[in-house]
Amino acid sequence: MSSRTARRRLSAQARSRLSAQARNRLSAQARSRRANELLLGLMAVVVTAGGYVLLLLADKPNLPADLWVFLTAVIGLYVVAHLAVRRFAPRADPTLLPIVAILNGIGFFTISRIDRDLARVQAIWTAVGVGAFVVTLAVVRHIRTIERYRYTFLLLGVGALLVPLLPGVGREINGARLWVRIGPVNFQPGEAAKVLLVVFFAAYLVDKRELLAAGTRRIGRLALPDPKHLGPLLLAWGFSILVMVRQKDLGSSLLFFAVFAAMLYIATARSSYLLVAFVMFIGGATVAYQLFGHVQERVSTWIDPWSTSQSSGFQLVQSLFAFGTGGFAGTGLGLGSPQKIPNAATDFVLSAIGEELGLLGVVAVCMLFLLFVGSGLRIALQAERPFSKLFAAGLTTILGVQTFVIIGGVVRVIPLTGVTLPFISYGGSSLIANFVIVALLLRVSDETVARAEAPGARATARTAVGAGSVPGRKGGSTPARR
């Protein structure tokens, strides 16, 4: 056998050994991530079960016989979600799912305190949300797949916004025409539209980001891009806002506007877009105030709820009393009166938490949302592909802005708008959409880690065998043939 053939065979063997070592190392890192996720998730399950038990003990000293059924269901749902991540996204961030689990658990026992029947329905929606989470991970195996169908997602998103306006299908509840009724089921298609339109925004901005960043027309010191590049974005955004205004859901309009402005800024890194967006927001808010009586009512209630404490300001006043009653540590689970707040399970669920868990509970919930947003932005920052980066940032912005809008309205920082507190408020449509968002963020995280680790493993193997090292020779290198 020639020395060249021997060197090739030995190099191949060394490459195979190093590749196996790299695969084992990556597999060990993935197992470590999933082990941490499982441990954190079990802690979230313990918090959920403990809160539910304390709630039951506040009613009567004996625990119900079906408590073990509840505990089994809670543990089972988390295990299903965890196994789905372990199977379909083993390298994904290990903190997102536990954070979602504890937020959803806090929401469940808070809703149970307000209305047991709503809590049972919320449990069913949670199971459906976990199912949507698993299906999303199983179907969306590569983020670039959804990038290709940007205009399809645009049409689906616009269609989802239009469906509630159709006669015979759409339903108006609490003054907003957001609902669609099919048989016994009511749902909000606008929740799905959030995700669908973010897909389009991210894909379009990736293609046009250089043209949008480099202004070709100047107005004073402000450089603006060619309108033909900005036109499709403004058209999609403007149509979404007009539909939301027609449906009298200004909270979702604000959400879409903020996500659009944030994604445009992230794509171009031009702060002038934020300034223009702020001016547009002030102008739109002024027009909405002049056109819609319910907007004027909400603004006046926000400024002075006490003068209308027995009419339009009753809900907000009761919320403020709940926060005051809770104080620093709260009255204790099951010992408050959150049912006195109208719509406490939806718009004012944070007030119920503040009454029975106090300032400590509210701060804990806010910290959990900050951790979630931080994890989502970290996933976006670490992503290598532009679409993945912008898509993850947009999805995180949806939940972050939605959280700020509802918490700000409840504590009277801004006028109250009708959006849900993610993972906590009662509502099936919102819960399912938010679980899909988490699954997509985990998919981006898994792809990012896989792309970062695989080239490193190949580079390690090339470095080790590139010099023609042969085991058994002194110095580890083969002399050159003359």
C-alpha positions, 0 to 999 in steps of 0.5 A: 500500500502506498504512503499516499493511500495510507495518509488518505485512509488515516485522515478519513479515520481522523475526520470521522472520529472528530465528526463523531466527537463534534456530534456528541458534543452538540448532542450533549449541549442540546440535552443540557438545554432541554434538561434546563427547560424541563427543570424550569418547567417543573418549577412553573408547574409547582407554582401553578399547582400551589396557587390553585391549591391555595385558592381551593383552601380559601373556599373550604378546608378540604381539597377536592377529589379531582385535584389529581386530575388537574395536576396530571393535566397541567403536568401532561400539557407541559410535558407534551410541549417539552417533548415537542421542543425536544423532538423538533427544535432540540437546540432552541432557547430553554427559557421561553417555554417555562416563562410561558408556562408560569404566565399561563399558570398564573392566568389560570388560577386567577381566572379560577378565582374570578369564574370557575366556568371560564377557567374550565373553558380556558383550560380547554383553550390552553390544550388547543394552544399547546396543540397549535404549538406542537403543530407549528413546530412540526410543520415549520421545519425551516423559517425560510419556507414561510419567507417564500410565501410573503404575499400569500401571508399578506392576503391571508392576513388582510382576509382575516381582518375583513372576515368580521365585517361580513354580514351574518358571520361577524359579531359585535361584542362590547362595541367592537366588531372583531368576532366571528361565530361559527356554530358554537365557537367565537374567535378573533381572526385578527389574532392570526392576522398579527402573525401573518402580517409580520411575515410579510413585513419581515420578508419585504423589509429584508428585500428592500432594506437597503433601498429604504435605508438610503434616502433618494429624496430630501425634505429639509434634512430628512432623506426619504426613500422612493415612494415605490419602495415604501408604497407596498408597506404603507398600503398594507399597514394603512389598510390594516389600520382602516379595517381596525378603525372600521371595527372600532378596535383602536387597541389592535390598530395601535398594536399594528402601528407600533409593530410596523414602526419598530420593524421598519426601524430595525430593518433600516436603523434610521431613527427618522422613521421613528420620528415620522411614525410618532407624528403619524400616530399623533395625527391618527390619534387626534383624528380618531378622537374627533371621529369616535365617541367611544375614544373621547369617552376613554380619554376623558375616563383616563384623565378623570375616572372619579367624576364618572365612577358610577358610569363609564369610569366604574371599571377603572375605579374598581381596578384602582381600588383593587390595587389599593386593597392589595397593597404590598403583599396582597390579600392572599389568594381567594381572599379578595373581591376581584369579581367586583371589577367588570370584565376582570378575567379579560381586560383587568386580570392584572387588577385581580392579581394586584389585589390578591398577590399585591405589588409583589405579584404584579412586579413578578408578572412584569418581570416575567414579561421582561424576561420573555421580551429579552429572550425574544430579542436575544434570539433576534440578535443572535440570528444570522439570516436577515429574515430570521432576525427581523421576523423574531424581532417583529414577533417579540415586538407584538407581545411586548407592545401588547403587554405594555398597552394593556398594563399601561391602560390598567394602571392609568399610564395610557388610555385603556384599550381592548387587548388581552394580557398575553398568556394570562387573560381569558381568550382562546384566539389570543392564547392560540396565536401567542403559542404559535408565536412562541413556537416560531421563536423557538424555531428561529432559535434552533436554526440559529444555534444549528447554523452557528455550531455546525460550521464550527464543528466542520472547521475543527475537523478541517483544522485537525486533519488539514496538516495531514496528521498521522497517529504514531508519528513524532510531531504528528505530521507526515514528511513531504515526499521528494 
